[in-house]
């Protein structure tokens, strides 16, 4: 589950405003399992900032990322 989802109250959702990803190491079919970890760095009522790292073999960072997300209320159609 994305870290932002766990910080939002019921009845609200989020969508990406900006996503930045860097790829300093290759990921191949022999890289093994990947793990995404990272905190919400600045929660807000309308905008949330979050960082993420994708870890590969021996917990080496294969893709650091950051995102800015817009928070909005869910409405029934």
N, C-alpha and C positions, 0 to 999 in steps of 0.2 A: 504494500500500500504506500502511495506517495506520502512523504512526511507532512505535507500541507493538509492532506485529508484528515489526519488525526488531530489537527489543531482547530478545525472548523466546527462550529455548532451545527446542530441538525437544521435542515431547511436551507442551507447555503451550499454553493458549489464554487469551483474556480476554473479558470481557463488561462492559458499561457499568453502573456504579453510579449515576453522575450525569453529565448533559451539560447545559451552559449555552451558549446561542447568543444573540448579539445581532445585530440587523439595522439598522445605522445608515444604510445606503445601499440603495436599491432595486436589484433585479436584474430586467431585462426581456429580451425577445427580442432587443433591439439591444445588450445589454451586452457581447456578445462572449464569448470563452472565459474560464472561471474557473480559478483555480489555488489549491489548498489547500497551505499550508506551515506548519510548526511543529515544535517540539521536544517530546521527552519531558522534562518539567521535573523529575520525581522518579521514577526507576525504583525499584521495590521487589520483594520476593519475593511478596507477596500483593496489594498495591495499587500502581497506577501512576497518576501524574498527568501529563497532557499538555495542551498548548496548541495551538491551530490558528488560522490566519487564512485566510479565503477572499478572494483578491485578484481584482479585476475590472480594468476599463480603467485603464491607466496605473498599475498596481500599487496602486490604491486599495483599502483594506480594506472589503469589503462585509459581512463576517460574522466577527467574532472569536468564538472558542469555547474552552471549556476542558472537560476531562473527567476523571473519576475512574473507573478500571477495576479490576475484580477479576481477578486472575490465578489460574488453577486448572490442575491436571494433566488431560490427556486420558486417558480410560480406554476400553478396548475393550469393546464390548457383546457 
